Amino acid sequence: MPPFELRWKTYNHIDHPYGDLIWHLFWGFIMGIAFVYAVVNYDFWFLVICVIGLIFFFHPGFYKPQLMEIKITNEGLYVDKNFYPWDRFAGFEIFENELRSFIFFIPKKLSFGLHVPIEEFFVSKEEVREKLRMVLEEVDGSVPLVFKIYRAFFL
């Protein structure tokens, strides 16, 4: 197999509902009711869960987009500084939402799959598919529903 390399930079997500005022008002109201319920009923564990929920939903570090560098070579996949050899994956599938395309890598072992965005400004989806077919099998219908739902909201 001839050596190849595809490289691009992209954000892990480009649009996020956490930045929306309605999102903050809705979850603030829900968490406020839950917080009052926990205090009134002396439910310490529910109070702890509410505080963790408040941190999760409103801390900007959890939803700030981060720039990632993706590199696909004949040796494996690089996501930032992390290397994933091809023998770790059983196959791949390219899936889309209304704005972006993603590659889902099917793990060989029981674990979560890896999915990375394709930045079509730097590399075409067909070019990525062509190179990946050289090292992995393309499988249709392998993307779990959880990943599709996640990428429907977190573009």
Buried (B, 14 or more C-beta within 10 A) or exposed (E): EEEBEBEBEBBEBEEBBBEEEEBBEEBEEEBEEBBEEBEEEEBEEBBEEBEEBBEEBBEEEEBEBEEBEBBBBEBBBBBEEEEBEBEBBBBBBBBEBEEBBBBBBBBEEEEEBBBBBBBBEEBEBEBBBEBBEEBBEEEEEBBEEEBBEEBEEBB
